[in-house]
Amino acid sequence: MAETVLSMARSLVGSAISKATSAAAHEASLLLGVQKDIWYIKDELKTMQAFLRAAEVMKKKDELLKVWAEQIRDLSYDIEDCLDEFKVHIESQNLFYQMVKLRKRHLIATQIRNLKSRVEEVSSRNSRYNLVKPISSSNEDDMDCYAEDIRNQSTSNVDETELVGFSDSKIRLLELISANVNNGPTKVICVVGMGGLGKTALSRKIFESKEDIGKNFPCNAWITVSQSFNRIELLKDMIRQFLGSNSLDQVLQELQGKMVVQIPHLSDYLRKKLKEKRYFVVLDDLWSLDAWNWINDIAFPKNNNKGSRIVVTTRDVGLAEKCTTTSLVYHLEHLQMNDAITLLLRKTNRTHEDMGTNKNMQKIVEQIVNKCGRLPLAILTIGAVLATKQVLEWEKFYKQLPSELESNPSLQALRRMVTLGYNHLPSHLKSCFLYLSIFPEDFEIKRSRLVDRWIAEGFVRAKVGMTTKDVGDSYFNELINRSMIQRSRVGIEGKIKSCRVHDIMRDITVSISREENFVFLPVHDGSNLAQENTHHIALHGSMSCKTGLDWSIIRSLAIFGDRPNNLAHTICSNKFRMLRVLDLEDVKFLITQKDFNNIALLRHLKYLSFGRIFSSCIYTLPRSIGKLHGLQTLNMSSTYIATLPTEISKLQCLRTLRCTRVSNNNNFSIKHPVKCLTNTMCLPNIFTPSVSSDNRAKQIAELHMATKSCWSESYSVKVPKGIGKLGELQILEHVDIRRTSTSAIQELAQLSKLTKLSVTTKGSTEEKCKILYRAIQRLCSLQSLRVDAEGSSGNGTLKCLDSISYPPLLLKTLKLYGDLEEMPNWIEQLSHLMKFYLLGSKLKEGKTMLILGALPNLMLLCLSLDAYLGENLVFRTGAFQKLRTLWFDKLDQLREIRFENDSSPLLEKIGIRYCRLEIGIIGISNLMRLKEITLGYRVKVGYLGQLEREVGTHPNRPVLRMEEDRSCHDLRRDGKGSAVEMDATEPLPEPES
């Protein structure tokens, strides 16, 4: 795949150019005598980049060019590594010390000169072998020459008559087309979905429908646009289909005297003829906005008022929304499970009866359909192969599918269909997309985790007026819009929180990554010999890298399973000296203090994340962490770290700092001293049976130090004085205000870029709380705030929140946990607030609902743990105009929830748990958008039958979900009773999900 190598090389060259420019501009490069060499390297790389771009445009695919691109790719990696070493050297000590350290000076200078020689050699090969010539013609049509029609080859295997499950989609699309409307402006309808979903097949069914299209549109055409098209030939094809072959012959004859048939001649003729006609056209497989703008401007008349229709099929949601209004974009969904199974059985010449009598067949059919992601093209292509095999062979084929996708000619059409979308990605997105092959199959990938890793790897380029985080988010959104990844979890505000990669897409992505030598994934067949120059490693399950791997050039390491044998002694060692990303968030082994004592050896580290609950036994962060000057993300979840060292203030590039301590561990709680002592004494038997006797004493000491941290109930950490020096910090979680010094709390006000802050004030003095709230007032970029004073009385409560006069006006999420009694007046100033969580607030009836109901953008409201002490919760007319989700949890005093007319017009979901609503839920008929009411654990409702009847007659047909038997929710069957008790150890709900 020469085009893949070309684009990857071009992406890496761009990153190397950026680093070379920065290094050459530094004073140290002049003093080291290498400035001219670095400038030369940068200039040559820019020339190579231009030639690579030209080769991509010309669609050159010869093997010699591929080898040259691979050499540029490897050279770019080495240049980046060398310049990163140079950067660490000049940042690690003062300039004078750099100069007197002669050995290091000489080594760096020698490496740069050697790289210059390699650059000269690689550059000369282009001219020596005449690999790529500059583009000489500016004629756009020369650039639009026909490429191999990959798409037609792949879709030729799909017979529309075989497809099932499209009936509802056809009806919906016809409703949007509204073919019976005989006048009005031309309407554009877009059908969107990932490749192979059936967009073309569905549109073809519509197009060939004589009853709907044939009799309503005298002129119709089917135009396949694809990635490359010849503009003159496309116009000829449109004239031929719209007006007939005779019309095309006539216009060509009229233009016979012209030297060259020009686009304006054909477009003028077409627009003139279509102006008074009612036409229907499908533009299939549109890839770019430029192509749409050109076709729309040059082919279709502007003032056609005959009710003409244009149907566009595309993979790109963003492109579709630029072609038409959002209401006319139809998102084609994957097949339902039953339809997908029916399609596979039909293609393999089997029946449901065959599957019913063979349980093994039923299991493997479901596995194959899930593997195909209920994607019609994948099911039909794989089904065609299975049709030639016995059912007993299907399981073996299923297990070998990733390798079959690489080698089986019958599956090449499916592979080409997927790679077509990859090849169309801009170069900066290709590295980002291939990076997804690091994650396991069917893994839910958090947006923040992925974007932070992209940034750490250097895949995200800065843009004027945007932070790198904003740019990374735009990359993520673009991959979603291009249907390369699938949204998994979406926040109430519409922001995509996580994604997944389609199984077939991932298999092919892994294959491309292997070809590109981009990611190394050990496999179970024993062929774990790593390729030369692999830079990213992901270990899944119990896999280990066996041989042939140069650890010194590894840039990222992610472990999703057991501890590899290669890392039996320690994770942080000098052999990982070029490591930028260390992701241990999903390990299934105990991470010990020993693993991180030598963290300073990883001088290039930019991303460090470790620890799910009980997966780490780390009780202190080494002071040497301050040597990691490039660290951007430090995520330490569920550790025993109680205090951050002062050296943390040296991490000037740090953007994310998350620290969550293990607390309230029942096994080691000082509330149960006998149990605590017993378990502490038993630690050696629990954790160290496999540890050698030489290390056992030290290991036991570490475990005792770690578990001692559990004796504090706080999950937050003490931050040091100097925290205000972290000028790039955007996320800070979780700060223990009680143990943090007053001066450090004051310094929080200096974090001007902070967007997310979480603090615990339990046990703090009133003075400290007021200092904290004064600091919060100055955080003008803050969008998310959590203040936890749970269990406090007097000192450390939330009552002094009233001292805030000027709240951060950009706040979108606010979580307050603790006693308030009265709603602070400044809450009504939060015009951007979307999500508000109130827990244990003990708010009284009065102005509470008036303030909440007036918030103009509030979408989610959660009241939990006696946050509200009133008996009646009334949603007044005109209030809560944007509210979509309501969650009530353990409100012991609450007896009635009432919705007045024109209240909460957008409300979709209501969730209730641990409540006793004697009067019930009144007025749901006023909630026109209502979709779901959930009665959770230990919810009692008066007049439940009436609620069921109102739900049943509601025009929006909402669902009433009961998590227990109906009789458990019906208050009339329960007698008087008392307020329900809630298990205090049960985790709080996540209403947004």
N, C-alpha and C positions, 0 to 999 in steps of 0.2 A: 504494500500500500504506500506508494511513493508520495501521494498527496498528504497522507497522514504524517509521514516523516518530515516533509517540507514545512507543514504548518507548525509542528511541534518545535522544529529547529528555529523557525522564525520567532516563535514566542519566547524561547529561551535566549535568543540573541538580543531581543528587546530588553530583557531583564539584565543581561550582562552589560549592555550599553549604558543603562542607567547607573549601574554600580561603577563602571569605568569612569563615567563623567564625574561622579562624586569623588572618587579616589584621586583623579587627576587634579581636581580643584583644591585638594588639601595641601597645606603647607609642607607636610611631612614628605609628600611625594617628590617635591623639589629638593629637599634636603637629602633624601635617599638617592637622588640622582636617577629616578625612574619616571619622572613626570612625562618626558617626551615619549617614552615607550608606552605609557598608559594611553596618552592621547592618540598615538599611532594605532594601538589595539582598538580603541573606540571607533576611530575613523574607518578602519578596515571592517569592523563588525557592521557598521552602518551600510557599507557597500554590499557586504554579503546579504544583509537583510533585504536590501533593494532587489538583488538578484533572486532571492528566495521568493519574494512577493511576485516577481515577474514569472517565475516558474509555475507558481500556483495559478496565476491568471491564465497562462497558456496551457494549463492542464498537462504539463509534461510528466511522463510516468516512467522514463527509462531507468534501468537498474543503476547505471553509473551516477545519475543525478541523485538517486536515493542514497547511495554510499557517501556521496559528497555531503548531503544534508546530515547524515548520521555523524560524520566527522565534525561538522559545524556544531551539532547538538552537544557532542561530548566535549568539544573545545569550550563551548559556552559554560558548561558545568564547571570545568576546571578553572576558567577565568573567574567565575563567581566565587569559587572556593578560595582562590588565591587572594582576591580583593577583600573577601570577608576576613581572612587572616590578617591582612594588612590593616583593615579597619580596627580589629580587636587590638592589634599591636599599638596603634596610635592612640587608642582610647584608654588603654589600660594603665598608662603612666604618663608623667609629664614629658614634654618634648625633649628636654636635655637628656633624660634617662634613655629615651628611645635612641638618641644619637650615639651615646656611649656604649650601648649594648651592641657591639660590633657584629657578633656572630649572627644575631637575629637580623640585623640590618642586611648583612651579606646574603643570608638565606632568602629573604624576601626579594631583594634586588635580582638575585639569580633566577628565582622562579618567574618573575615578571619578564625578564629578558628571554627566558626559554619559551614562555607563552608567546612573546612577540615573534619568535622564529616559527613557532607552530602556526600562528596566524598567517604569516607570510606564505608558508608552504600551502596551507589549505586554500588561501585566496588565489594563489597562482594556478591551482588545479582547474579552476573554472575556465580561465583563458587557455590553459594548456590543452584541455580536452573539449573546449567549446561547448560547455554544458548548458549555459543559459545566455541568450542574447537579450540586450535591452529591448523593450517594446518600442518599436519605431512608429507605428501607426496610431493616430489619434482617433481614427474612425471607430465609433462605438460598435458598428455592425461587425467589424473584424473581431471584436471581443465577444460577440454574441454567437459565434459559430457553434454549430451543433456539437454537443458533447455526446458521449455514449448515453443512451436513454436507459439508465439503470432502473429508473422507476418503472418503466413499462415492462422491463423484463421481470420485475418482481411481482407486479400486479397481474401479469398475464396468467399467473397460476391461480388467481382468485376468480371463481365463477360466481357471479352475483346470485344465480339461481340456487347455489348451495347454502347461502347465508340464511340464518334463522335469527329471530329475535329483533327484527328491524321494524315490525309493524307499528309500534308506538312511536318510534323515531320518525317514520315516514309521515304519520299523521301530524306530528308536531311540526315537522319541516314544511309540510303543505299549508298548515295554518299560518306560518310566517310568510310563505310565498303569496298566499291569498290570490290564487290564480284567477278567481272569478271577478276580481275588481278590474273593470275595463278601462279605467282612466287614472289620472294622477301621475305624479313624478316617478321616475325610475327608482325602484327599490333594490338595495343591495343586501343580500342575506349571506352570512358567512357560516360555514360548517367547520368546527374546530375540533381537533383531537390529535393524539399522537399517531405516528405512522403505523399502518396496519390495523387501525381501529375500524375501518370500513367507511370512511368519509366518501371515497370515490364510489364504492358500491351503492351506498345509500343515494347519493346524488344521481347515479346512473339509473336507479329505479325510478326516481322522480322524473328524470329527463325523458325516459322511454315510456312514461305513462301517457298514453294517447288520450285517456279520459280527462286527465288533469292538465296536461301541457299541450298535447297535440291539437286539441280543438280550441284552445284559448290563445295560442301564440302562433301566428302564421309563419314567423321567422324564428328559427332556433339554431343554436350551435353549441358544440362541445369542444372546448379548446383546452388542451393540456399545456400548461405554461412551463412547469418544471423549473429547475435551477438555471438552465441555459436555454435560450431560444433565439432563433433568428427572426428579427423583427419583420423583415419583408415577407418571409415565409409565413409568419403568423398572420399577417394582414391578408395574404392571399388565401390562407385557410379559412379565415373568417368570412371573406367575400364568397368563397365557394360554398360554405355551409349555410350562410344566411340567404344568399341571393341565387345560388346555383352555379354550376360549372360554366354555363353559357355567359353569365354576367362576368365571370373572371376572364374568360377568353376575350370577351368584348373589350374590357378595360385594358387588358394587356395589348390587344391589337391597336387600340387608340394611342397607347404609349410607345408603340413600336418605333416611332421616329426618334425617341429620346435616346441619348447616349447610354444612360443608365436609368433603370426604373427606380425612382426615389420614393422614400416613405411618404412624403406629403401627397404625392399623386394618388397613391392607394388610399390613404386615410381620408382625404377629401371626398373621394368617390364613395367610400363606405359610409361616412357620416351623413352625406347627402341622401343616400338611399334609405338609411335607417331612420331618418328624422321623422317620417310620417308613418312608420311601421311599428307594430307592437311585437317586441322581440323577447326571447328568453335565451339566456346564454349561461353556460357553466364554465367558469375559469378554474380548472382543476389543478391542484398542486401549486399554489402561489407561494413564493418563498420570500419575496422582498417588497418593501414599500415602493422602491424605485420602479419595479416591474408593474405594480398596480397603478401608480401615478401615470406611467407612460401609456398603458393600455386604456385607462379610463379617459385620459386627455385626448388621445389621438384616434381612438376607435369609436367611441360612443357619442352621439349628439347630445348637446347640453339641454336643449329645450324639448326633448321628447316627453310628451304629456299623455302617453297612451297606456300607462300602467305596465311598462316593460319591467323585466326582472333579471337581475344578475346574481347568480349563485357562485360564491367563492369557496373553495375548499383549501384549508391551510392547516399546518401544525402550530402556527404561531398565534397565540391569543392576542398579543400586543398588536400584531399586524392586522388581525381581524377587527379589532376595536378602532383602528385607524381607517379601515375601509367603510365602516358603517357604524350605526349607533349600537350601544350595548344590548338593547332590547332585541336587535335583529341578529345577534350572535348565538348560534345554536351549538352547545357543547355536547358532542356525541359521547355517550358513556360506554363503558365496557359491557360486554354481554352479561346477562344474569347467569348464575351458575347452571341452572337447568338448561338454558339455551346453549351455553357453551358445551355442556356434555352432549346434548343432542347433535350439535354440529360436529364434534369429534367422532361420535358413533357413526353418523351418516358418512363422513369422509372415509372411515375405516371399514365401511360396509358391515357394521355391527348394529345391534338393536339394544333397546333397554331390557328386553327379555334376556338377551345374552348376559348382560351385566347383572341382572337380578339373580341368575342361577350361578354366578361365579363371583364370590365375595372378593377374591384377589383381584379380579378384573375391575370391580367397582372401586377398590382402593387405588389401583394404579391409574385408572381413568381420572379420578379426582385429583391425584397428584400431578398428572400431566396438564390438566386444565388449569390448576393453580399455578403451575410453572409458566404456562403461557399467559398468565395474568388475564384470562378470559378475553384475549386479543384475537379477533377473527383470523387475521392473516397467519399468526403463529399457530393457531389450532389447525387451520387448513393445510399449512405447509408440513407441519409435523405429522398430522393425520395421514397425509399422502405417503409418508415414509412408513408409518405404522401399518398401513394397509397391506404392505408387502411382507409383513412379519406375523408370526404366530403370537397370540396373546401372551404366551409364556416368555417371549423375548422382549415384551414391552418394558418390563421393569429394568432389564439390563440397559436398554436404549435410554431410558429415563435417567439412569445414573451416569451415563456417558454423554449426556446431551451437551455439556459445555465443549467437550472435544469434538463431538459430532458437528457442532456449529462451525468449527474451524475447518473440518476436513471433508464433510459429507457434501458432495456436489448438489444433492437434492435440497439441501438447506441453504445454499448460497444465496438464493433469492431473498430469504428472510434476513440473512446477514447483511446483504446489500441494502435492504430497506432500512435497517437500523443505522448503518454507517453513512447513509445518505444524509441523515440529520446531523450526524457528527461532523461530516466533511463540510457542511454548510455553516458550522459555527465559526465566528471570528477567532483568530488565533489566541486571543487572551482568554477565551472561554474553553478552549480545548484542554488545556492543562487542568483547569478547574473541574471539567467533566470527568476526565480520566482519573482524577484524584478520588472520585467516588468509589472506584473499585477497591479502595482500602477497606471499606466497611463490609461486614458480612451480608449474606443474602437475606432479603426481606427485613433489613435492619432499619429502624426508624432513626433518621439522622436529624439531629437538632440543628436548626438554622444557625444559631449563634456559634455552636461548636464548629460547624463546617466553615463558616465565614472567618472565624478567628484563625483557623488552621490555614486557610488560603492566604490570609494576610501574613502569617508567620513564614510561609513558604515563599513569599515574594510574588505570588500570582496576581495580586491586586495592585494596579497602578494608581497613583494619586491623581486627582483631577482638581482643577481650580474651583474653589468654592465648595468642595465636598471633602468630608473626612474619609479615610480609607475604609472605615466601617460602612459608611453610606455607599461607597463604590462597591464594596463586597456584597452588600445587600442587593444592589442593582444587578450584579452578576447572577446572584441566586434567583432573583425574579425573572431574569432573562431566560435562564435554563428552564424555569417553570413555564414561562410563556411559550417557549419553543417546544414544549412537550417532551423534553429530554429527561426530566424528573417529574415525579408526581407528588402533588401536595398530600400531606398526611394529616397534620393537625393545624387548624386555622383558628386564630384568636377572634374574639368577638368583634374587634375593630377591623377585621378583614386581613390582618397581617398573617402570612404563613409562618408557623412556628417550626414545622418540621417537614421532612420529605422522605420519600422512598424511591428506589430505583426499580423499575420493572425487571423481573427476574431474567427474561430473555435479554433485555437491554444490558443488564449487569454482566451476564455471561459474555456478551460480545465486547463490552467495555474492558473486561478482564483480559480478553484475548488481544485487544488492541494495545492495552498497557504492557502486555508481555512482549508483543512485537516491537513496541517502542522502547522496551527496557525501562519502563517508567515505574512500575510497581512490581515487587516480587511477593507472590503469595504461595507459600509452601502448600503442597497438596498431599492427599493421602496415598497416592500411588507410589510414593517413595522417590519420585523424580524431583528431589528438592535441591538440585544443583543450581545455584543462583547464576544468572548471567553476569557477564562482566559489566561493571559500571552501573549496577542497580543503585538507585538513590532513595527509594521509599520501600519500607518493609511493613507488612501487616501479618501478624500471626494469629490465626483463628484456631480455637479449640486447643488441642494438645500438640499442634504443629511446632516444629523447630527447624531452623536453617541448619543444614548438615555440612555442606562443604562449598568452597568456591566463592565465599562472600567476603568482600573487602569492607569491613565494618567502618573503616576510617573515612569513607566517603558517604556514608548513610546520612540522609538529611531528615528523615522522619521514621519513627518507630511507633507502631500502634499494636497493642496486644489485646485480643478479645478472647481470653481463655486462661489456660494454665500457664504456669511459669515455664519458659523454655529452658532446656538444659544449658544453652549457651549463656544464660543469665543466672546461673544457679547461685553464684556468690554475691553479686551486686549488680544493680541496674545501671548505676552511674559509674562509668569507668573511662579511662583515657582513650579506649578504642573507639568511642563514639564522639571524637573530638569535633566533628563537623555537624553534629546533630542539632537541628533547629526545632523539631517538634517531637515531644515525648508524651504520648497519649496513653495513659493507663487507667482510663475512666471505667473500662469494662473488664478489668482483669478478674479472674476467679481464684486468685491466690492472695495470701497475706503479704502486703508490702511492709517491710520493716524499716526501722530507723537506719540500719546499716545500708539499705539500698540508696539512701539519699545523703549520707554523710559527705560524700564526695561530689555533690552537685556542682561545685565550682569548676570541675573538669570539663563540663559541657559549656564552654565559653560562648558558643554561638546560639545557645538555646533561646528561643523566642516564645515557645508555647509549652507549658508544663501543666498537665492535668492528671490528677490521680484521686482514687478513693471513692468507691461507693460505700454504703454503710457496712461496717465491720470488715472492709477489705484492706484496711491499713492499720498499722501499729506505730504510727509516727507521732512522737510526742514533742518534737522540737524542730524548728526550721533552722538549718545551719546558718551561722552568721556569714559564711562564705557566699550565701545567696546574693550578696551585694556585688559580687564580681560579674554577675550575668547582666551586663549593661544593656543588652539588646532585648531582655525579656519583656514580652508584651502581655502575655496571659498567664496568670498563676491561679489555678483552680485547685483548692485543697478541700475537698468535701469529706466529711465524716472522718476526720483525723482527731488526734488527741492534743493538737497544738493549742495552747492557751494564750501564748503571747508571741507577737511578731517581733523579730529583732530590729534594732535601730538601723541596721544595714539595708532594710527594705527601702529606706528613703533614697538610696543610691540608684534605684531602678527607674531612671528618668523616662524610659520608653513604655513603662507599664500602663496598660489600658484597662485591664480587668484584674481585680483582686478579690477572689472569693475564698473565704475561710469559714468552714462550718465544723464546729467541734461535736464529737460524740458526747451527749449529755443524757442525764436521766436514765443511765443504764441500770436496769433493775437488778442485774447480777452483782453490781458493785456500788449500789446506792448506800450512802451512809445513814439513810433512814432505816435500813435493815442491817445493823452492824454485824450480827452473827453470820448472815448470809454473805455479806461483803467479805468478811475475814475468811470464811470457808472457801469461797471461790478464789480469793486472792492466793491462798495457800495451795489451791489445786491447779494454779496456772501451769506449772511445769508438766503436769500430766495431760493437760488439755492441748497445749500449743507446741510442746517441744519434744515429742517422742521421736521425731525423725532427725532432730538436731544432734550433731556429734557431741560427745562428752566434752571436748575441748572448748566448744562455743556455748554450751548449754547455760553455764552460769551467767555469761554476758547477755544471752538471749532472755533469760528469766528476769534479769535486772531491767532490761529494756521494757519488757511487758509490765513490770510493776510500775515503772515510771509512767507508762502510757495509761494504765487503768486508774492511776491516782487522779488523772485529769477528770475522770467520770464523777468524782466526788463533788464537783461543782455542777449545779443544775443549768448553768448558762450554756447555750450553744454558740455563743459569740466569742471573739478574741479581743485581746488588748492590743491596740495599735500604738506605735511609739511616737514620740516627739520627732518631728521631721516629716510626718506624713504629708504635710502641705507642699513638700517639694515635688510631689508626683504630679506635675502639671498636665500630663497626658491622660490621667486616670479618668475613666468613664463609668466604671462599675466598681462599687465597694460594698462587700457583704462579708461578714456581719460584725459590727463593732460593739464591743461591750463597754458602754459608757461608764459604768460603775468603776471598772478597773483602769480605764484610760485616763491619763492625766488631763488636767484642765487645759494646759497649753496645747496638747495634741488635739483636743476637741475644738479649740479655737482655730487651729490650722485647717480644719475641714472646710472652712469658708474660703480657703485659697484654691480649692479644687474646682476651678471655674468650668471645666469640661465635664464634670460629673453629671451623668444622666440617671444613674440608679444608685440608691443608698438604702442600706438596711442597718438599723441600730437596735440595741437592747438597752433599755433604761432601768430595768428592774434593779432595785436596791440603790439607785443613784441618788445623790442629794438634789434638792430643788435647784441649787445654784448651778450644778453641772447641767441639769436639764435645760435651764434657761440659756446657758452658754451654747448648748447644742442647737436650740431653736433659733438663736440669733445667727449662728453659722448657717443653718439651713436657709434662712431668709436671703442669704447672699449667693446661693447656688442657682444662678439664673438659667442654667441649662438642664436642671433636674426635671426628669419626666416620671420617675417612679420612686416612691418613698414608702418605707416600712418602718414603723416605730412600735416596738414590742415592750410593753410594760406589764405583761401578764403576771397576775398574782401580787402586784405591788399595792400597797396602801400607804398613803401619805407620800413619802419620798419615792421618786421614780415613777409616779403615776403620770397619766397624760393630761392632768388637769391644768398644768401650766402651759399647755399648747396655746392658751389664750394670749400668751406673751408674744406670739407671732403677729406682727402688724402687716407685713408685706410678704405673703407666701410666694413660693416659686410658681409663677403663673403658667408655666408650661407643663405642670403636673398632669399626667394622664392616668396614672395608677396610684392609689393611696390605700395603704393597709395600716389600720390603727388597732392595736391589741392591748386593751386595758381600760381602766375606769375613766370615763369622760363626764358622765352625768348630763352635761349640757354640750350641745354641738358648738364648736368654736365658730365665731362670726366670720372668720376669714375663709371658711369653706365655700361660702357663696361667691367668692371671687374667682374660683377655679373653673373658668369657662371652658377649659380643654379637658377636664376630668372625664374619663371614660369608664374607669373601673374603681369602685369604692368598696373596700372590705372593712367592716366594723365588727370587732370581736370583744366580748366582755365589756362593752362600753357603758352599759346601764343607763342608756338615754331614756329620758322621760317623755311622756306625751307633751305636745306643745308645738314649738317651732321646728322640731326635728324634721318632720315630713315636709314642711313648707320649704326649708332650706334644700333638702335633697331633691324635692320635686322641681325646683327652679333651676337646677344645674342643666345647662342647655345641651350638653353632649354625653350625659351619663347613660351608658349602655348596660352596665352590669352593677347590681347592688347585692351585696352579701351581708346579712345580719345574723350573727352567730353568737352562741354562748351568752345569752342574756344581753345582747347588744341593745335591745329595746325592751323596756319594762312596761309599756302600755298594754292594755287589753285589746284595743282596736287599732288595726293598721289600715288607714283609709287612704287610698290613692285618689286624690281630688281631681275634679274636672280641669283639664288643661295642663296637668302636671306630668312630669316624666315623659316628655315628648320623644326622647330617643331611646328609652329603656327597652332592652331586648331580653335580658335574663335576670330573674329574681331567685335568690336562694335564702331560705330561712332554716336555721339550725339551732335547736335547743333554745327556744324563746319561751320560758316557762309561764310567763304572764299572758301570753298572746291567746286570745279567744276567737278573734275574727279577722279575716283579711277581706277587704271590700274594695272593689273597683267601680268608681263612678263613671258616668258616660263621658267619652272623650278623654279618658285618662289612659296613659301608657298605650298609645295607638300602635306602636311597633313591637310590643311585648310578645315574645315567641315561646319562652320557656319559664316554667315555675317549678322550683324544687323545694321540697320541705322535708325536714328530718327532725326527730325528737321534739315534736310539738303536739299540743292538745287543743285543737280548734273546736271548741264546743259549739260555737255558732256556725262555723264553717267558712267556705270560700264563696264570697258573694259577688255577682256581677261579671262573670267571665264572658257573658254574651256581649259585653262592651269591648272585649279584647279581640278585634277583628283579625289580627295576625297570629293568634295563639296557635302553637303547634303541639305543645306537650306540657302536661302536668305530671310531676313525679312525686308520689307519696312514698317517702323512704322509710327507713327503719324506725319503728316505734312512733309512727304518726297516727293520731286519732282525729277523725273528722266527724263533726255532727252533720246530720242530713246528707250522708254520703250518697244515698240514692238520688237525691235532688241534683247533686253535683254530677253524677253519672248521666242523668237525663239531659242536663245542660250541655255537657260535653258531646253527647250523642246528637243533639240538634244544632250544634254550632256550625255555621256555614263554612268554616275553614277546616272542619273535620279533625280537630286535635286528638292526640292520644292521651289517655289517662293510664299512667303506669303505676302499678302497685308492687312494691318490692316484697311484700308479705301477702299472706292470704287475705282475701277481702274482709273477712270477719275480724282480722287483727286491726284493720284501719277504721272499722265502723264503730263510732263512739257509742251508738245506741245499744250495742251488744255488750258494752264494757262496764256499765254502771258508772258510779261517780268517780272512784279512783282518785289519784293524786298526780302531781306533775311527774313526768317520766324522768328517770335518771339516765345520765349519759356517762359512758365509760370514759374517764379522763385520759386514758392512754390511747384511745382511738384517734387516728390522724384526722386532721381537719379536712373538709371536702375541698375539691378543686372545681368550683362551679363552672368555670370557663370551659373545661374540657368535657 
